[in-house]
Amino acid sequence: DATVVLNAHDDIKKWVSFGLNDEAVLGAVRASESVGIAADGMIGVGIGGADSAINEFKKPTATGFVGTVIISPKRHGYETALNMYDWVANNKEPEKLILTSGALAKRDDYQKVRQGLGIE
């Protein structure tokens, strides 16, 4: 639990949080708020560009959640579907490791980033 860690190190006033998805990071941000760490004391960056991240950006006051890395819908949807079809229909196993990239979206540019990825 992030609150336990934050309380155990109450001498530290600047934190970085990252996680496998936006919700994990938002949990750390909420925990930091609950122990009195100001928004400028937390840098939280998630992965996914989920509605929870977008809703955080829409809040009137900035929080410690500063960004989300939005992954390409084409890369993670369309190409995955093609790979799975090839595997099932043609017994062509996909690569064991497929690296991908994402686009960092922040409070002030998330709409533009989403448009650039064809999401909006």
C-alpha positions as CSV (number, residue, x, y, z in Angstrom):
1,D,0.0,0.0,0.0
2,A,1.5,3.4,-1.1
3,T,0.2,5.1,2.1
4,V,2.3,2.9,4.3
5,V,5.4,3.6,2.3
6,L,4.8,7.3,2.2
7,N,4.2,7.4,6.0
8,A,7.3,5.4,6.6
9,H,9.3,8.0,4.8
10,D,7.6,11.2,5.8
11,D,11.0,13.0,5.6
12,I,10.9,12.7,1.8
13,K,8.8,15.4,0.2
14,K,9.3,14.7,-3.6
15,W,8.1,11.5,-5.1
16,V,7.9,9.8,-8.5
17,S,5.3,7.2,-9.2
18,F,5.0,5.0,-12.3
19,G,3.1,1.9,-13.0
20,L,1.8,-0.7,-15.4
21,N,-1.4,1.4,-15.9
22,D,-2.9,4.7,-15.1
23,E,-5.0,3.4,-12.3
24,A,-1.9,2.1,-10.4
25,V,-0.4,5.6,-10.5
26,L,-3.6,7.3,-9.6
27,G,-3.7,5.1,-6.5
28,A,-0.2,6.4,-5.5
29,V,-1.3,10.0,-6.3
30,R,-4.4,9.6,-4.1
31,A,-2.2,8.1,-1.3
32,S,0.2,11.1,-1.6
33,E,-2.6,13.5,-1.2
34,S,-3.9,11.6,1.8
35,V,-0.6,12.2,3.7
36,G,-0.4,15.8,2.7
37,I,2.0,15.8,-0.2
38,A,1.3,18.7,-2.5
39,A,0.7,18.2,-6.2
40,D,4.2,19.6,-6.9
41,G,5.7,16.9,-4.7
42,M,4.5,14.0,-6.9
43,I,5.3,13.2,-10.4
44,G,3.0,10.4,-11.5
45,V,3.1,8.9,-15.0
46,G,0.8,6.0,-16.0
47,I,0.5,3.9,-19.1
48,G,-2.6,3.6,-21.3
49,G,-4.4,6.9,-21.6
50,A,-7.5,5.4,-19.9
51,D,-10.6,7.4,-19.1
52,S,-9.3,7.7,-15.5
53,A,-6.3,9.6,-16.8
54,I,-8.3,11.9,-19.0
55,N,-10.7,12.6,-16.2
56,E,-7.7,13.5,-14.0
57,F,-6.5,16.0,-16.6
58,K,-10.0,17.5,-16.8
59,K,-10.0,18.4,-13.1
60,P,-9.9,22.2,-12.5
61,T,-6.7,21.9,-10.4
62,A,-3.6,20.0,-11.4
63,T,-2.7,16.9,-9.3
64,G,0.5,14.9,-9.0
65,F,-0.7,12.8,-12.0
66,V,1.3,14.6,-14.7
67,G,1.1,12.2,-17.7
68,T,0.1,9.0,-19.3
69,V,1.9,7.2,-22.1
70,I,-0.8,6.4,-24.7
71,I,-0.1,3.3,-26.6
72,S,-1.1,3.1,-30.3
73,P,-4.6,1.5,-30.7
74,K,-3.5,0.2,-34.2
75,R,-0.4,-1.4,-32.8
76,H,-2.1,-3.0,-29.8
77,G,-5.4,-3.9,-31.4
78,Y,-5.2,-4.4,-35.1
79,E,-1.7,-5.9,-35.2
80,T,-2.4,-8.1,-32.3
81,A,-5.5,-9.4,-33.9
82,L,-3.6,-10.1,-37.1
83,N,-0.9,-11.9,-35.2
84,M,-3.4,-14.0,-33.3
85,Y,-5.2,-14.9,-36.5
86,D,-2.0,-16.0,-38.2
87,W,-1.2,-18.1,-35.1
88,V,-4.5,-19.9,-35.0
89,A,-5.2,-20.1,-38.8
90,N,-1.7,-20.6,-40.1
91,N,0.2,-22.0,-37.1
92,K,2.5,-19.0,-37.4
93,E,3.5,-18.2,-33.8
94,P,4.1,-14.5,-33.2
95,E,7.4,-13.1,-32.0
96,K,8.0,-13.7,-28.3
97,L,8.9,-10.1,-27.7
98,I,7.2,-7.2,-29.6
99,L,8.4,-3.8,-28.5
100,T,6.2,-0.8,-28.9
101,S,6.3,2.9,-28.2
102,G,3.8,5.4,-26.9
103,A,3.1,9.1,-26.9
104,L,3.3,11.0,-23.6
105,A,0.1,13.0,-23.0
106,K,0.0,15.7,-20.3
107,R,-2.7,17.9,-18.9
108,D,-2.1,20.6,-21.5
109,D,-1.8,18.5,-24.6
110,Y,-3.7,15.2,-24.1
111,Q,-6.4,16.1,-26.7
112,K,-3.8,16.8,-29.4
113,V,-1.9,13.6,-28.6
114,R,-5.1,11.6,-28.8
115,Q,-5.9,13.1,-32.1
116,G,-2.5,12.3,-33.4
117,L,-3.0,8.7,-32.5
118,G,-6.4,8.6,-34.2
119,I,-8.3,8.3,-31.0
120,E,-10.4,11.5,-31.2
